[in-house]
């Protein structure tokens, strides 16, 4: 079930501000190189050895004059140390080696769900959530209200955070445009149709359909049904299917008190039945 922004916003802010495990970055210092990753190798004492090299399917990187060197499973720091050791053994008195990953193709960013072009992104360094969604063509028309970001760790564990689309795109709150890293999975939720039934003393009784991205309340449902008739009672009954035993739960509300702001406008769920009775006074 989707949580509202007010419920998970504190968790998100805490993750961003304190580096909580739920969204800890997997940077190049901890990332393990894999096949097809693109590496930028620099030797500061011998710039003629600088090169960009793709890791082979077998996990090797070709680096003249050393030939093929095992890269898969190592961090950039570990691979740089191995190249330095070999260079200093045979070719250079001193070697300072720096390696950067230019494309994470072994563990790409995956963007799925309600985007125009779902795809895997081989990226350099870290992107933001908006950049990743844009690279996947942007949100599709049937997108839902929440974007799920799943961060998969090397140890097999994972953590997920929910980003409200409204906060990210409509309000453009930068706190929700979180960093995205290699091996992250972005899943844009799909909107679903919710149906409620408004019966009795309304202008257009019958079934009403709403998108899950819309705020569905008693007042919005009554308005969609054309409003109350002149004969309508302010006392309204809401019937809702029970979660477990198959029965129904009934809620009595006062329309006038809701309109005046004295009572809360009750949120509705899929399948709710609104019964507006006739007033006899």
C-alpha positions as CSV (number, residue, x, y, z in Angstrom):
1,X,0.0,0.0,0.0
2,X,1.3,3.4,-0.9
3,X,2.2,5.7,2.0
4,X,1.5,9.4,1.9
5,X,4.3,11.9,1.6
6,X,3.8,13.0,5.2
7,X,4.5,9.5,6.5
8,X,7.7,8.8,4.6
9,X,9.1,12.3,4.1
10,X,10.9,12.2,7.5
11,X,12.5,8.9,6.6
12,X,13.7,10.3,3.3
13,X,15.1,13.4,4.8
14,X,16.9,11.3,7.5
15,X,18.4,9.1,4.8
16,X,19.6,12.1,2.9
17,X,20.9,14.1,5.8
18,X,22.5,11.3,7.8
19,X,23.5,8.8,5.2
20,X,21.2,6.1,6.6
21,X,21.6,2.6,5.3
22,X,18.3,2.8,3.4
23,X,20.0,4.8,0.6
24,X,23.7,4.6,1.2
25,X,25.7,5.3,-2.0
26,X,27.7,2.6,-3.6
27,X,30.6,4.7,-4.9
28,X,33.6,3.7,-6.9
29,X,35.6,2.9,-3.8
30,X,33.4,-0.1,-3.0
31,X,32.1,-0.9,-6.4
32,X,33.4,-4.2,-7.8
33,X,34.4,-4.0,-11.5
34,X,32.5,-6.3,-13.8
35,X,32.5,-7.3,-17.5
36,X,31.8,-4.6,-20.1
37,X,32.6,-1.8,-17.6
38,X,34.5,1.0,-19.3
39,X,37.6,2.1,-17.4
40,X,39.8,5.3,-17.7
41,X,43.3,4.4,-16.6
42,X,45.9,7.2,-16.0
43,X,49.6,6.8,-15.1
44,X,50.8,10.3,-13.9
45,X,54.5,9.5,-14.4
46,X,53.9,8.2,-18.0
47,X,51.0,9.9,-19.7
48,X,51.6,7.9,-22.9
49,X,50.2,4.9,-21.0
50,X,46.9,6.6,-20.3
51,X,44.0,4.8,-22.0
52,X,40.4,4.0,-21.9
53,X,39.7,0.3,-21.8
54,X,36.6,-1.9,-21.8
55,X,36.6,-5.0,-19.5
56,X,36.1,-8.1,-21.6
57,X,33.4,-10.7,-21.1
58,X,36.2,-12.8,-19.4
59,X,36.8,-10.1,-16.9
60,X,40.2,-8.9,-18.3
61,X,41.4,-5.4,-19.2
62,X,44.1,-4.9,-21.8
63,X,46.8,-2.5,-20.6
64,X,50.0,-2.2,-22.6
65,X,52.7,-3.0,-21.8
66,X,51.3,-5.4,-19.2
67,X,48.9,-7.2,-21.4
68,X,45.7,-8.6,-20.0
69,X,45.1,-8.0,-16.3
70,X,42.3,-9.5,-14.2
71,X,39.8,-6.7,-13.4
72,X,36.5,-8.4,-12.5
73,X,35.8,-8.5,-8.8
74,X,38.3,-5.7,-7.9
75,X,37.6,-2.2,-6.9
76,X,39.3,0.6,-8.8
77,X,41.7,1.1,-5.9
78,X,42.6,-2.6,-5.9
79,X,43.1,-2.7,-9.7
80,X,45.2,0.5,-9.6
81,X,47.4,-1.0,-6.9
82,X,47.9,-4.1,-9.0
83,X,48.9,-2.1,-12.1
84,X,51.2,0.1,-10.1
85,X,52.9,-3.0,-8.6
86,X,53.5,-4.5,-12.1
87,X,54.7,-1.3,-13.6
88,X,57.2,-0.7,-10.8
89,X,58.5,-4.3,-11.1
90,X,59.6,-3.9,-14.8
91,X,59.0,-0.5,-16.3
92,X,58.9,2.5,-13.9
93,X,60.8,3.4,-10.8
94,X,57.6,5.0,-9.5
95,X,54.0,4.7,-10.8
96,X,51.0,6.6,-9.6
97,X,47.9,5.0,-11.1
98,X,44.4,6.3,-11.1
99,X,41.4,4.4,-12.4
100,X,37.9,5.8,-12.9
101,X,34.8,3.9,-14.1
102,X,33.3,5.7,-17.1
103,X,30.4,3.3,-17.7
104,X,28.9,0.9,-15.3
105,X,27.6,-1.7,-17.9
106,X,28.0,-4.8,-15.7
107,X,25.6,-3.4,-13.1
108,X,23.5,-0.7,-14.9
109,X,20.8,1.5,-13.5
110,X,17.5,-0.1,-14.4
111,X,14.4,2.1,-15.1
112,X,11.1,0.2,-15.3
113,X,7.4,0.7,-14.9
114,X,5.5,3.7,-16.2
115,X,8.2,5.4,-18.3
116,X,8.1,5.9,-22.0
117,X,11.3,3.9,-22.7
118,X,12.1,1.3,-19.9
119,X,15.7,0.5,-20.2
120,X,19.0,-0.3,-18.5
121,X,21.4,2.7,-18.3
122,X,25.1,2.2,-18.5
123,X,26.3,5.4,-16.7
124,X,29.4,7.1,-15.5
125,X,29.5,8.0,-11.8
126,X,26.2,8.9,-10.1
127,X,23.1,10.4,-11.7
128,X,20.1,12.0,-10.1
129,X,16.6,10.5,-10.1
130,X,15.4,13.1,-12.6
131,X,18.3,12.4,-15.0
132,X,17.6,8.7,-14.9
133,X,13.9,9.1,-15.6
134,X,14.7,11.6,-18.4
135,X,17.1,9.1,-20.0
136,X,14.2,6.6,-20.0
137,X,12.1,9.0,-22.0
138,X,10.3,10.6,-19.1
139,X,7.1,9.5,-17.3
140,X,4.4,7.7,-19.3
141,X,0.8,9.0,-19.2
142,X,-0.3,6.2,-17.0
143,X,2.3,6.9,-14.2
144,X,1.2,6.6,-10.7
145,X,1.9,8.8,-7.6
146,X,5.0,7.1,-6.4
147,X,8.5,6.2,-7.7
148,X,10.2,3.3,-5.9
149,X,14.0,3.3,-5.8
150,X,15.6,0.0,-4.8
151,X,19.3,0.0,-3.9
152,X,20.9,-3.4,-4.2
153,X,24.1,-4.0,-2.2
154,X,27.0,-6.2,-3.0
155,X,26.1,-8.4,0.0
156,X,22.7,-9.2,-1.5
157,X,20.7,-7.0,0.8
158,X,18.6,-4.2,-0.5
159,X,16.7,-1.2,0.7
160,X,13.8,0.7,-0.9
161,X,12.6,4.3,-0.6
162,X,9.4,5.8,-2.0
163,X,9.5,9.1,-3.8
164,X,6.2,11.1,-4.3
165,X,5.9,12.2,-7.9
166,X,4.2,15.4,-6.9
167,X,7.0,16.5,-4.6
168,X,9.6,15.6,-7.2
169,X,8.0,17.1,-10.4
170,X,5.2,19.4,-9.4
171,X,6.8,21.1,-6.4
172,X,10.3,20.5,-7.7
173,X,11.6,19.8,-4.1
174,X,15.3,19.1,-4.6
175,X,15.4,16.9,-1.5
176,X,13.5,14.3,-3.5
177,X,15.8,14.3,-6.5
178,X,18.1,11.8,-4.9
179,X,21.4,10.5,-6.2
180,X,21.2,7.3,-8.3
181,X,24.1,4.8,-8.5
182,X,25.1,1.7,-10.4
183,X,22.8,-1.3,-9.8
184,X,19.9,0.8,-8.6
185,X,16.4,-0.1,-9.7
186,X,13.9,2.6,-10.4
187,X,10.3,1.5,-10.6
188,X,7.7,4.1,-11.6
189,X,4.3,3.0,-10.3
190,X,1.3,2.7,-12.7
191,X,-1.9,4.5,-12.0
192,X,-5.0,2.3,-11.4
193,X,-8.6,3.2,-11.7
194,X,-10.7,3.4,-8.5
195,X,-14.4,3.1,-8.7
196,X,-16.9,4.3,-6.1
197,X,-20.7,4.4,-6.2
198,X,-22.8,7.4,-5.4
199,X,-26.4,6.5,-4.9
200,X,-29.6,8.3,-3.8
201,X,-30.2,12.0,-3.8
202,X,-27.4,13.2,-6.2
203,X,-27.8,14.7,-9.6
204,X,-26.2,11.8,-11.5
205,X,-26.3,8.6,-9.3
206,X,-24.1,5.7,-10.4
207,X,-20.5,4.5,-10.7
208,X,-17.7,7.1,-10.6
209,X,-14.2,6.4,-11.8
210,X,-11.0,8.1,-10.5
211,X,-7.3,7.7,-11.0
212,X,-5.2,6.6,-8.1
213,X,-3.2,9.7,-8.5
214,X,-6.2,11.9,-7.7
215,X,-7.3,12.7,-4.2
216,X,-10.5,10.7,-3.7
217,X,-12.8,12.0,-0.9
218,X,-16.5,12.2,-0.1
219,X,-16.7,15.8,-1.4
220,X,-14.9,15.1,-4.7
221,X,-17.1,12.1,-5.3
222,X,-20.3,14.0,-4.6
223,X,-19.1,16.8,-6.8
224,X,-18.4,14.3,-9.6
225,X,-22.0,13.0,-9.2
226,X,-23.3,16.5,-9.9
227,X,-23.8,17.5,-6.3
228,X,-26.8,16.9,-3.9
229,X,-30.4,17.4,-4.9
230,X,-32.7,19.8,-3.1
231,X,-34.2,16.8,-1.4
232,X,-31.0,15.4,0.0
233,X,-30.4,14.8,3.6
234,X,-27.1,16.1,5.0
235,X,-26.7,12.7,6.7
236,X,-24.7,10.5,4.4
237,X,-23.9,6.8,4.7
238,X,-20.6,5.4,3.4
239,X,-20.5,1.6,3.0
240,X,-17.1,-0.1,2.7
241,X,-16.1,-3.8,2.3
242,X,-14.4,-5.2,5.3
243,X,-10.8,-6.3,4.8
244,X,-11.2,-9.9,6.1
245,X,-14.6,-11.3,6.9
246,X,-16.4,-10.3,3.7
247,X,-18.8,-8.0,5.6
248,X,-19.2,-4.3,5.3
249,X,-18.3,-1.3,7.5
250,X,-20.7,1.6,7.7
251,X,-19.8,5.2,8.4
252,X,-22.3,8.0,9.0
253,X,-21.1,11.5,8.2
254,X,-22.6,15.0,8.1
255,X,-22.2,16.7,4.8
256,X,-22.9,20.2,6.1
257,X,-20.2,19.8,8.8
258,X,-17.7,18.6,6.2
259,X,-18.4,21.5,3.8
260,X,-18.1,24.0,6.6
261,X,-14.7,22.5,7.7
262,X,-16.0,21.3,11.1
263,X,-15.4,17.7,10.2
264,X,-12.7,16.0,8.1
265,X,-13.5,15.2,4.4
266,X,-13.2,11.4,4.6
267,X,-11.0,9.7,2.1
268,X,-12.6,7.0,0.0
269,X,-11.4,3.6,-1.1
270,X,-12.0,1.6,-4.2
271,X,-15.5,0.0,-4.1
272,X,-16.9,2.4,-1.5
273,X,-20.7,3.0,-1.7
274,X,-22.1,6.5,-0.9
275,X,-25.7,6.6,0.0
276,X,-27.4,10.0,0.1
277,X,-30.9,9.6,1.6
278,X,-33.9,11.9,1.1
279,X,-34.6,14.4,3.7
280,X,-38.2,14.3,5.1
281,X,-38.0,17.7,6.7
